[in-house]
Amino acid sequence: MSSIVGVVVSDQWLQSQFTQVELRGLNSNFLSARNQSGKVTLGDLPPVLCKLKAFQGILNEDDIKAILSESSSNMSEEIDFESFLRAYLNLQARATAKGDSKTSSSFLKATTTTLRHTISESERGSYVAHINSFLRDDPFLKDFLPIDPSTNQLFDLAKDGVLLCKLINIAVSGTIDERAINTKKAIGCTVVNIGTQDLNEARPHLVVGLISQIIKIQLLSDLNLRKTPQLVELVADSQEVEELMSLSPEKILLKWMNFHLKNAGYKKEVTNFSSDLKDGEAYAHLLNTLAPEHGTTNTLDTEDPTERANLILEQAEKLDCKRYVTPKDIVEGSANLNLAC
């Protein structure tokens, strides 16, 4: 019986950043970059890398060349596969940061303009509950928690930036350093019109917008092939694997939902976390197919969306799902809270 030999990388940390599926694909890309002498140099990479799904529409060939030249002034320098992987990770981080700056969450964009300065009480309540749960044992914050969502305690506590730094470190472990509050820029948060003065003045709409993004990063951090290899069931071939690797966590979550909804016989496609989930039908089908032992036809029999939302949340609680939404949030199509639930 033959066995498939995986791509071996001597640097264990570097190997841990990729799945074997990803390594095989990237090794193929690396070999395709070989020049006439059979070697690969930094200068050979831009025309190859710019064609990868992960960078298309975000980094062009000149962008990639400029980023690579930051780490080496000699573009004719020969590189090995591990150097190629490090360059790929660097470019991936830059592409993510650039992509996020163009497609930041609609909530944060809205809250940082003059068009919307109101705060959803449901969102604030959910974020406060999240903070109280995940930071309740923090030695520095224990005297300030739990936060009362009906007061301005959240905004007062956010003034010095410590709370945000604690949240960031939960979202991406080990991120916090002496730069403290500036760390929010290093993990993929889009900071629009937010400065230290905004935090010092505890401007609610900006603080909540930033907290929303940090929590979203934490909740979606496992939505990749490296941490959740089971996601490979969503694709049929290596080309689709590459496409999956280039998707944002939100897009992967939608793809996962639609995969299971199709298997459950649901005829519609979910394209967003707002209007497509308002009637609760997608949630009902999803729960019934993922946990049939707790399934019930009552969620689909009722005509009242609010009643259906109530039944859905009752069913989710049987699975020990952490609640971020209320029936009202589902019916109103709260995108941020639907994304978290």
N, C-alpha and C positions, 0 to 999 in steps of 0.2 A: 504494500500500500504506500503510495507516494505521499509526501508531506510538503506543505507549503512553507518555505523558509521566509521569515519576515525580514524587513529591512532593519539591520542592526546599527545603532548609533552608540558610539563609545561613551559619550557624555550622557549620563543617566537623566540629568535634569532636562536636557534638550529632548531626549527621547520621550520623556513624560509629557511634553507639550503637544504630542501628536498621537493619533491612533495609527495602527498599521495600515489601514486603508489610506489615510492621509500621507503617510510616509512613502507608500508605493507610488502614489500619484505625483508627489513632489520629486521623488527620485527620477521618475520618467521626465518631468519637466527639466530637471537638472541635466540629465543626459542629452536632452534635445538642444541644450544651449552650447554643446561642445563646438568649438571652432574647427578650422581645417587641420590644426595640429593635434586635434583630439583632446584639447584641454578646455577648461572653463575659466574665464576671467570675469571680474566684476563688470567689465564693459560688455560682456556677452549677455548679461542678465536682463537689462531693461526691455529689449524687444520681445523676450520670452515671457517675462513676468507681467508685462502690461496686458497680455492676452488672457490672463487668469481671471476667472469670475470674481475672485475676491477683490480685485483692483479695478475692474472695468467700470468706467464712469466716475471713478474717484481719483485714481492716479494714472496719468498718462506716461508715456515713455520718458519724457523729459523730467517729470516729477520723480520717477523712480531713479533715474540717473543722478539727479541732484541729491536725493536722500542717501544713495549708496556712496556718493563722493564725500559725504560728511564723515564717514568712518574710515575712508582711505583716499589719499590723494592720487594713488596709482591705480587707475582703472584697468591697467594691463596685468595687474597682479593675479596670478593663478589662485583659485580657491578650490577647496574640497567640498564634499556634500554637507558636512556639518556647518561650514561657513555659509553655505547657501541657505541652510535652515535658519541660521541666526539672522541672516539678511531678510529672509521671508518674514520672520516674527517681527522684526523691526518695521518692515513695510506694512505688515498687517496692523500693528498698533497705530501707525501714522494714518493708514486708510480709515481705521475705525474712528479715530479722533476727527479726521476731516469729514467723514460721512456723517457723524453725529452732529457736527456743526451745521451741516446743511439740512439734516432731517431730524432735528431735535423734537422731543415729544411735544405734541400739540398743546398739552397742558402748560408746560413751561413757557412755550412761545406766547400763549395767550396771557399768562399771568405777568409777563414782562413787557406788556404794551399798555397803552392807555385805554384799550378797548375793554379790558376786563381786569378788575381789581377786587372782585368778590371771591370768597372762598367757600367751597362746598363744605358744609358742616360734616357730612358723611365722610368726605375724604380726610378732613382734619381728625375726626374721631378714629378712623381706621389707622392713620399714621401714628397717632398718639398711642393706640392700643399696641401697635407693632413695637414702638419704642419701649413702652412699659414692659413688654414681654421679653424682648431681646437684651435689654440693658438693665433689667431689674437687679442683677447681681454685680453690676459694675461698681467697684469700690469708690470711684470718684463721684459717680452720679447717684449713689444709693440714697443720699440725704435729700435729693431733689425729686425722686420718683416714688410713687407713680405720679404722672402728670394728669391734671384734671382737664379733660378736653373742653369743658365749658368755660374755661378761663383763658387768659393770655399767657399762661405759664409756659407753654411751648415756645412762644416767641421770645420771652424774657430769657429762657434757658439757652436759646440759640445765639444770643448776642455775642458771647465770647468765642464762639466757634467750636468749643469743646464737644458739645453734643453732636455736631455734624462730623467732627473727626472720629468720634466713637462709632457713628453709623457707617462711615466710610470703611473703617477697619473691619466691621462685621461684613460689609458687602464684599470687600476684597482684603482678606487677611494679610496683615503685615504691611499695608500701604502707608500707614501713618509714620511720619518722621518729623524732624524739627520744623519743616515748612508748614506744618499744621494745616490751616484751613485751605491753603493753596492746593492741597492734595486732591481736592474735588475735581481738578482739571485732569488728573492723571489716570482716572479709572473709567473715562467715557462719559462723564456728565457734561452736558452742554450748559455753559454758564453764560446766560444772556442778560446783560445790563445788571449784573450782580457784583457788587464790590464789598469790601470790608465795612464801609459806611452803612450799606444796606443792612448788614447783619447787626452792626452796633445799634442801629435804629430799629431793629426787629421789624422790618417791613413784612407784614404777614404773607402777602401774595408771593413775594420772592422766596421767602424762607420755605413755605409749603411746597413751592415748585421745585426747589432744590432737594428737599427731603423726599419728594415724590420720585425723583430720578434715582437717588441713592438707593431707596428701598426697591425700586424696580430692578436695578442692577443686581442687588442681592438675590431677589426672588427668581431672576432668570439666569443666574450665573451657571447653572448646571445644564442649560439647554445648548449643548454642543456635543460633538461625537466623542471627544476625549473623556468627558465626565459622564456622558450618558450614551454608551455605544449602542444601546438598544434602538436609538434613533435611526440606525442604518436600515431598519425595516421599512422606513418611509421612502426609500429610493430603490431603483431597479438595476442600475448599472453604475460604473465608475464615473461617467460623465455627470450623472445626477448627484453622486456623492460630492463632486467638486462644487456643484451648484448649491448643495445643502451647506457646505462649509462656508460659502460666501454670504449666506442669509443672516439677517439680524435675528436675535433671540425671539423677537415678536413674530417675525415671519416663520420661524421654525415652529413656534407654538401654534400658529394658524395652520401650518401644514400638518402638524400632528393631530390637531382637532379634526380637520377635514378627512384625514386618513381613517380615523376611527368612526367618524360620522358616516362616511361612505360605506364602511363595513356594517354599520348598524342600519343601513337602508335609508338614511336621511338624504333627501333629494336636493337640498339647497347647499350652496357653498358659503362658508363663513369667510368674509373678507375683511372684517374689522371687529373690534371689541366693543362696539357701541350699538348701532342700529340693528345689526344682524343677530344680536343676542337679546334684544328687548322682549321678545315674546316668550323667551325661555325654552322654546322647543329644542334648540340645539343642545342646551345644557341637559334637558331631560333625556334625549337620545344618548348623549355621551355617557351620562351616569348609568343608564340602563345597560349599555354595552360593556362598560368597564367594570361594573360591579353588579352583575345580574342578580346576585344573592340578596341585594338590597333594592332591586328594581321594583317599580310599581307602575301600572298603567294609569294610575290616578293623575300623574303629572301631565299626561297627554290628553286625558279625558276632559279635564276642566277647560272652560273657555276663557276664564278670567286670568289674565297675565300675572296679576299680583298674587292670586292664590297659587298659580303654578310656581311662581318664584319662591313662595313660602315652602311649598312641598319639595322643591329642588334643594333648598338650603337644609331642610330637615333630613333629606336623603344624604346630602354631603356630610352632615355632622356624624352620621353613622359610620362614615369612612374616616373619621377623625381629621377631616379637612379643616384647616384654620380659616375662620370666617373673616373676610375683608369687606364683604358687601352685605347690604340689606335687600329685602325684596324691592324696596323703592329704588335702590341703585340699579338693579337689574332692569326694571321696567323703564327707568329713565335713560338707560344706556350709558352709564358712567364708564367711560373707556378705561380710565386709570384703575378703578377698583375692579372691573371685570378682568383686566389683565392680571391683577394680583391674586384673584380668587382661585 
